[in-house]
Amino acid sequence: MRVYGYLRASTKDQDANRAKNTLIDFAGNLKIKVSAWFIENESGAKLNRPELFRLLEMAEPNDAILIEQIDRITRLSENDWQKLKSLIIDNKLKIISMDLPTSYNFASSTDEFQKRILDAINAMMLDILAATARKDYIDRRRRQAEGVQKAKSQGKYKGRPENVELQSKIESLLTDGKSWNYIQDMLGCSRNTISKVNKKIKK
């Protein structure tokens, strides 16, 4: 069994490597070795995550995905979670999550019957934790929207501050004739941000 570490943060302003040392220590305590790390800054509410799917393509049957919490791998809607779970199950992969003890008990188990029981428990617990992670995501989005609406009604909402330095770099590269893909790779910004700067230049 090979174990792959998966680290995710929602935005580029967050440190996706934050939990890496914690997971290394955790894996050490379980006496398992992490073969490779897959790290990305993408929303857990998105099914299409390049590094996660690169991991799924590389992994072989009976390999495992090591994560800090279930919400690192999913804040997906029910339909998207079922799609992702099917990929994991069809490829016979295991998920080892620090917030799901039964998911790593199999690492020290040699009894076939016990492993099958743990697999059944894990499947149920994964669904519960996935639903909880999705609810938390929806609740936070709702609270944010309520906060913005309240601030607007009080005349205090100014929107997200612009990253002037980043926009200046994008403008310079666009003016120099660089492609959007090149700018994305170079600066790690979104195509939406490039589009906004491009529109400003045209105006």
C-alpha positions as CSV (number, residue, x, y, z in Angstrom):
1,M,0.0,0.0,0.0
2,R,1.3,3.4,-1.0
3,V,0.0,6.5,0.9
4,Y,-0.4,9.9,-0.8
5,G,-0.8,13.1,1.2
6,Y,-3.3,15.6,0.0
7,L,-3.3,19.2,1.2
8,R,-5.8,21.8,0.1
9,A,-6.5,25.5,1.0
10,S,-9.5,27.4,-0.5
11,T,-7.7,30.5,-1.7
12,K,-4.2,31.5,-2.8
13,D,-3.9,33.7,0.3
14,Q,-4.1,30.6,2.5
15,D,-1.2,28.3,3.1
16,A,-2.0,24.8,1.7
17,N,1.1,23.5,3.4
18,R,-0.1,24.4,6.8
19,A,-0.9,20.9,7.9
20,K,2.0,19.1,6.2
21,N,4.2,18.7,9.3
22,T,1.1,17.6,11.4
23,L,0.4,14.9,8.8
24,I,4.0,13.8,8.6
25,D,4.0,13.3,12.4
26,F,0.7,11.5,12.2
27,A,1.9,9.2,9.5
28,G,5.0,8.5,11.5
29,N,2.9,7.4,14.5
30,L,1.0,5.0,12.3
31,K,4.3,3.7,10.9
32,I,3.3,4.5,7.4
33,K,5.4,6.4,4.8
34,V,3.9,9.2,2.6
35,S,5.1,8.4,-1.0
36,A,4.1,11.8,-2.5
37,W,2.3,15.0,-1.7
38,F,-0.4,16.7,-3.8
39,I,-1.0,20.3,-2.8
40,E,-3.4,22.9,-4.3
41,N,-5.3,26.0,-3.6
42,E,-8.8,25.2,-4.7
43,S,-12.3,25.4,-3.2
44,G,-13.4,22.1,-1.6
45,A,-16.9,22.9,-3.1
46,K,-15.4,22.4,-6.6
47,L,-15.3,18.9,-8.0
48,N,-12.7,19.8,-10.6
49,R,-9.4,20.0,-8.7
50,P,-6.3,19.3,-10.8
51,E,-4.0,17.9,-8.1
52,L,-6.7,15.7,-6.5
53,F,-7.5,14.2,-9.9
54,R,-3.8,13.8,-10.6
55,L,-3.5,11.8,-7.4
56,L,-6.5,9.7,-8.4
57,E,-4.9,8.9,-11.8
58,M,-1.6,8.0,-10.2
59,A,-2.9,5.9,-7.3
60,E,-3.4,2.1,-7.7
61,P,-5.8,-0.3,-6.0
62,N,-5.4,-0.5,-2.2
63,D,-3.4,2.8,-2.1
64,A,-4.5,5.4,0.4
65,I,-5.1,9.2,0.5
66,L,-4.0,10.9,3.7
67,I,-5.8,14.1,4.7
68,E,-6.1,16.2,7.8
69,Q,-9.9,16.4,7.8
70,I,-12.7,15.2,5.5
71,D,-13.4,18.8,4.5
72,R,-10.0,19.0,2.8
73,I,-11.3,16.5,0.2
74,T,-14.9,17.5,0.1
75,R,-17.3,20.4,0.7
76,L,-19.2,19.1,-2.4
77,S,-22.8,19.0,-3.1
78,E,-24.4,15.6,-2.7
79,N,-24.3,14.8,-6.4
80,D,-20.6,15.8,-6.8
81,W,-19.7,13.9,-3.6
82,Q,-21.2,10.8,-5.0
83,K,-19.2,11.2,-8.2
84,L,-16.0,11.6,-6.3
85,K,-16.7,8.8,-3.8
86,S,-17.5,6.5,-6.8
87,L,-14.1,7.3,-8.3
88,I,-12.4,6.5,-5.0
89,I,-14.4,3.3,-4.4
90,D,-14.1,2.1,-8.0
91,N,-10.3,2.6,-7.9
92,K,-10.3,0.6,-4.5
93,L,-8.6,3.5,-2.7
94,K,-8.8,4.2,1.0
95,I,-9.1,7.5,2.8
96,I,-7.1,8.0,6.0
97,S,-8.3,11.1,7.8
98,M,-7.2,12.4,11.2
99,D,-10.8,13.2,12.2
100,L,-12.0,9.6,11.4
101,P,-10.2,7.1,13.7
102,T,-11.8,4.1,12.0
103,S,-10.1,5.2,8.7
104,Y,-6.6,4.5,10.1
105,N,-7.4,1.5,12.4
106,F,-7.1,-0.8,9.3
107,A,-3.4,0.1,9.1
108,S,-2.7,-2.0,12.2
109,S,-5.3,-4.7,11.5
110,T,-4.5,-8.0,9.9
111,D,-7.9,-9.6,10.3
112,E,-9.9,-9.8,7.1
113,F,-13.3,-9.8,8.8
114,Q,-12.3,-6.7,10.9
115,K,-11.1,-4.9,7.8
116,R,-14.5,-5.5,6.0
117,I,-16.3,-4.2,9.1
118,L,-14.1,-1.1,9.2
119,D,-14.7,-0.5,5.5
120,A,-18.4,-0.6,6.0
121,I,-18.2,1.8,9.0
122,N,-15.9,4.1,7.1
123,A,-18.3,4.3,4.1
124,M,-21.1,5.4,6.4
125,M,-18.9,7.8,8.4
126,L,-17.5,9.4,5.2
127,D,-21.0,10.2,4.0
128,I,-21.9,11.8,7.4
129,L,-18.7,13.9,7.5
130,A,-19.0,14.9,3.9
131,A,-22.6,16.1,4.6
132,T,-21.4,17.9,7.7
133,A,-18.6,19.6,5.7
134,R,-21.0,20.7,3.0
135,K,-23.5,22.1,5.7
136,D,-20.6,24.0,7.3
137,Y,-19.7,25.5,3.9
138,I,-23.3,26.6,3.1
139,D,-23.7,28.0,6.6
140,R,-20.5,30.1,6.3
141,R,-21.5,31.4,2.9
142,R,-24.9,32.4,4.2
143,R,-23.4,34.2,7.2
144,Q,-21.0,36.0,4.9
145,A,-23.8,37.1,2.6
146,E,-25.8,38.3,5.6
147,G,-22.8,40.2,6.9
148,V,-22.3,41.9,3.5
149,Q,-26.0,42.8,3.3
150,K,-26.0,44.3,6.7
151,A,-22.8,46.3,5.9
152,K,-24.4,47.5,2.7
153,S,-27.6,48.6,4.5
154,Q,-25.4,50.6,7.0
155,G,-23.4,52.1,4.2
156,K,-20.2,50.4,5.5
157,Y,-19.6,47.9,2.7
158,K,-16.6,48.7,0.5
159,G,-16.2,45.3,-1.2
160,R,-13.0,43.4,-1.4
161,P,-9.8,45.6,-1.5
162,E,-8.0,45.5,-4.9
163,N,-4.5,44.1,-5.0
164,V,-2.9,47.0,-6.8
165,E,0.5,45.4,-7.0
166,L,-0.8,42.3,-8.6
167,Q,-2.9,44.2,-11.1
168,S,0.1,46.3,-12.0
169,K,2.1,43.2,-12.8
170,I,-0.7,41.7,-14.9
171,E,-1.1,45.0,-16.8
172,S,2.6,45.0,-17.5
173,L,2.6,41.4,-18.8
174,L,-0.5,42.0,-20.9
175,T,1.0,45.1,-22.4
176,D,4.1,43.0,-23.2
177,G,1.9,40.6,-25.2
178,K,2.1,37.7,-22.8
179,S,-0.7,35.1,-23.0
180,W,-3.3,34.7,-20.2
181,N,-2.0,31.1,-19.5
182,Y,1.5,32.5,-19.1
183,I,0.3,35.2,-16.7
184,Q,-1.7,32.6,-14.7
185,D,1.4,30.3,-14.3
186,M,3.7,33.2,-13.6
187,L,1.6,35.1,-11.0
188,G,-0.8,32.4,-9.8
189,C,-3.8,34.6,-10.4
190,S,-7.2,33.8,-11.7
191,R,-8.4,34.4,-15.3
192,N,-11.2,36.5,-13.8
193,T,-8.6,38.9,-12.4
194,I,-6.7,39.0,-15.7
195,S,-10.0,39.7,-17.5
196,K,-10.7,42.7,-15.2
197,V,-7.3,44.2,-15.8
198,N,-7.6,43.6,-19.5
199,K,-10.9,45.5,-19.6
200,K,-9.3,48.4,-17.8
201,I,-6.5,48.5,-20.3
202,K,-9.0,48.6,-23.2
203,K,-10.9,51.4,-21.6
